[in-house]
Amino acid sequence: MSYMAYADKYFLILFVTIGRNKYMKSLLFKKIDAFAGDRSFGNPAGVIYLKDKNELSENEMQRVALELKGVVCEVGFVTFGNSDEYDYQLRFFSCEREVPFCGHATIAISNDIIKTNPKFKNVQELKIKTGKGILKAVNKILQENAVYISAPEPAYHETDIKIPELAKALNISDHQILENISLSIVNTGQNILLVPLKSLDGCIKTDPDYLTLRNFCLKNNVEGVNIYTSDTFDPDKQYRTRVFAPTFGYLEDPATGSANCSLAYELYRTKRWNGDLLTIEQGTEYKDHNIIKIFFDKTIQRVFFGGSALTRIDGNYLLHLK
């Protein structure tokens, strides 16, 4: 049994067997794997549906995310809107801190809401309030079993990071990094350093040390590193990526919305992509990789990223009160 399958079984038993009492808060909880499909496990997100925005304090949200460390990468907390401004609001926490925007959790939650909430089943566009403003969710469940999310507006940052320092942090040789493409930092929620590599083998075999890469990121004001190559396993895919996120309390994100949107914005800005449908492989497996789909809406000048999601656990999370 895989670790994630074991974790799912363990938590399901936990939800069923532990009783409730006045020293606990019982919260509607789901574990949903974003970008999961026939050949991949996706990226796990914890989801807490709140009755109202005051049901949990920020400290309690952070505690939930910390308690779920190792089971999910981030936890999304959902409250539904009661005005025309937005349909639902999302807040995201990793085990270490609040995150302004988390792409894979947004995909997971939006898939779940459209599939399970009759109010939104036939709504084509939903409005999501996040720490990066109001975003759109485009309902493609019937056509593609997927939801597409508008990425936050990008911010571009210059960097003077030197190749030898970067290669050392990633535990690779200098010559594995492409020389003719400049390093760049693009923020669509977090500062993501984009690193072009020469080969699929080089991308898959990259094996950084957690603390070394974390210290590198903190020193250079970088929150994550997206290594990418146009050398792909499937010929109909355009890029392979891997995303490292040591400043959030874990080494690698297996399937990522925001970091791949940072890449897409940079590809479009540098005229290496015309905005048509872009399909990205992500992960450490040659064949059984995760899939992220991206397109550029030229009308509103925004990247949209999309994918499916699978619910693995549906129950209650019991938060012990201190």
N, C-alpha and C positions, 0 to 999 in steps of 0.2 A: 504494500500500500504506500503511495506517495506521501510525502510530508503534508502537502496541502489537503489530500483526501483524509489523512488521519486527523488533521486539525478540524476539518469540517465535521467529522464524526464526533470528535471530542466535544465541540461546542454545541452540537445538536443535542447530545446527551445532557450537557450542562443546562441547556434551556429547559429540558423536559423534567429533570430530576430535582433541581434546586427549588425549594419553596420560596414564597414571597413573605416578607414581613415588613414591619414599620421602619426597619433599618435599611431598607433597600428602595431604590427607584426602579420600577419596571418600565423599560423603554422598548418600543417597537424597533426591532433590529433585523437587518438582512446583510448577508455576505453575498456580494454580486461580483462576478468576474467579468471585467470589461475587455472587449476585443477578443473574447474567447470564441473558438470555432471548432471545426472538425479536426484541425491539425494543431491546435494550440490550447493552452490553459488560460490565456489572457493574463490580466492583472487584477488581483483581488482588491476590492474596496469594501470597507464597512459603511453601512448606511443606517442612520438613526432618524426615524420620522418623529418629529416633535409635535406635541399638541399645540404649542405656541412658543414664541421666541424666548419666553422666560422660564420654560420648563427646566432648562439646564443653565448653569452659569458657565462662563468661559473656563474656569478652573475645572469644572466637572467634565466639560467637553474634552479638555486636555487629558484628564484622567482616563476617560474612555479610550482615547487614541493610544495612550501609553499602555494600558492594559491589553490592548489588541496588537501590540508590537510583535512582529514575527508571524502574525496571521494575516494582516492586511497592511498595505503600504500607507494608506491614508483613510480617515473616516470622514464622511460627508454628513452634515446635519441639515435636515430639510424642514422648512416651514412653508406652508402654503400662503399665497398672497390673498388679500381681501380687497384689492383695488385693481384698476387698469394698469398700474405701473409694472407689475410682474405677476407671473403665475405661481412661481415658487422661488424661495431664497435658499442659497446653499452657503454653508461655511465649512471649511476644510481644516483638519488638523492631522499632522503627522505625529509620531510619538514624541517629537521634540518641541513642536511649535505650530501656531496657526499658519496656514498657507493661503495666500490671496486667491489662487485659482489652481484647481487640480483637474486636468483634462480627463483622466480615466475614470475618476469618481463621478464626474459630470455625465459621461457616457453611460456609466452603470445606472445612475439614478434616473436619468431621462428615459432610458429604455424601460426601466421598471415602472415609472409613473405612467407612461403611455400604454404599456401592456396591461396594467392592473387597475388603473383608475378610469372608470367609464367616462368621467367628465372630459378627459383628454384623449380618448381613443381615436377620435376622428378629427382632432385639431391638427392642422398642418404646420403651424408655427407657434411655439410657446416662448414666453419670455422668462429668462432666469436672472435673478439678482445675485451677483457675486461680488467679491472684494475687488474685482476688476471691471465693475460696471454691469449694465444690462446686456446679456448675451441672448442669442437666438438658438432654439433647438428646432430642427427641421425633422418632421416625422416622416420617415421612410420605412416604417415597420412592414407595411403590406408589400411594398415593392422589393425591399432589400433586407428585411429584418435588421434594420439599422436606424440609428439616429445620428444626425450631423449637428455639430455645435459650432457656432461662430467663435473663433479665437479672439481673445482680447487684442486691442490695437498694439502693434509692436513698438518697442523702443530699442534703438540700435546703439551699441557702445563700442568705442575703439578699445583695443587692447595692445599692450606691448609685451605680452607673454612671449618668451623665447622658446623655440622648438626644443632645445635640450632639456630645459626645465619641465616642459610639458611631457616630453617622452619619459622622463624619469618618474614623474607623477603617475603616468599610466602604465609604467613598467613595460615599455616597448622601446624599440630602437628608433633613432631619429629618421632613418630612411623609410619607415613605414608610413610616415605622414607626407601627404602630397605637398610639394613645394610651390606649385603654381597657383594655389588657392589660399588666400589670406585667412588667418584665424579671425573669428568674429564672435561677438557676444550679442545675443538677441533676447529681449525680455518680453514674453507674453504671459507673465505671471511670476516668473523667476528669471534671474540672469543665467542664461544657458550658453556655455562655451561650445562652439561648433568646431569639430576637428575632422577634417577630411583625411581619410585613409586610402591607401592604394588598392587594397584587396579584401575580398570576403574572408579569406583565411586570417588575415591580419586583424580584422574586426572581431571575428569569433574568438580568436585565441588571446585577445587582450585580457590580461588578468591583473588588475591593479590591487595594491594593498589599501584597505579601507582607510586606515589612519593617515597614510602618506597622501592619498588623494584628498581626503578631508582637509588636511592642513594646507595643501596646495590651493584648494577652492577658497578657504577662508582668507588666505593671504592675498588672493587675487580678486576678491569680491565676486566670486562665481558660486552659484548655488547648485549647478549641475553641469555635467559634461556630456554632450551628444557626439559620439564618434560615428561617422557615416562613410559609406562607400557606394559608388554606382555599380560595383561588382556584386551581383545578386545571385541567389540560388535559383529562383524561378525567372525565366527570361521575360515574363510579362510584368515583373515588378521593376521599379525604377531605382530604389535605394534600399540598402540594409543599414539599420541603425542599432546602436546599443546606447542606453542612457544610464549614467552613473549619478547618484544623488546622495553623496555621503553627508551633506549638511542637513539632511532631513532624518538622519538616524539609521539609514540602511545604505548598502553599497549600490545596488542596481535596481532600476525600475524595469520590469519585463515588457510592459506595453504602455506607451506614453502618448498623451494628447498634446500637452503644452510644449514639451521639448521638440517634438516632431513638427509642431506648428512654427516654432522658432526657426527650424531648418527650412520649412517651406517658404516663410517670409524672406529669408536670406536668398534662397534660390530664385525667387521671383524678383527681388530687388537687384540681383546681379545678372539677371536675364539668362539664367541657366534652366528656367522652367517657365512655360507660357501660361500656366494657370489651369490647364486641363486636368482631368482626374489623375492624381498621383497616388500610386500604391506603394507603401513602405513595408518591408519585412523588418521585424524587430526581434532580437533575442539571440541566444547563444546556440540554438539548434540550427543546423543547416536546413533541414527539411521542415521540421515542425515548429515554424516560427509564428509569431503573432502578426496580424495584418492591421494596418492603419490606413484608411483612405482619406485623401485630402483633395480639396479643390479650392480655387480662388474665385471669389465673387467680385468681378470688376466693377459692378454697380456700386457696391458699398466699400470696395477695397479691403475686403477681409478674407482671410483664410477660414475655411470650414473643415473640420476633421470629423470622421465618423467611424462607426463600427457597431457591432452587436454586443450583447451581454447575456450571461447566464446566471440565474439566481441559484446559489448553492445551499444557503441556509435562510430560513424564514422563521423567526421566532421572537423571543424577548431577551433583551440584555438586562441583567440585574446589576445595577450600580450600587455598591455598598456605600452607605452614607457614613461620613466621618464625624 
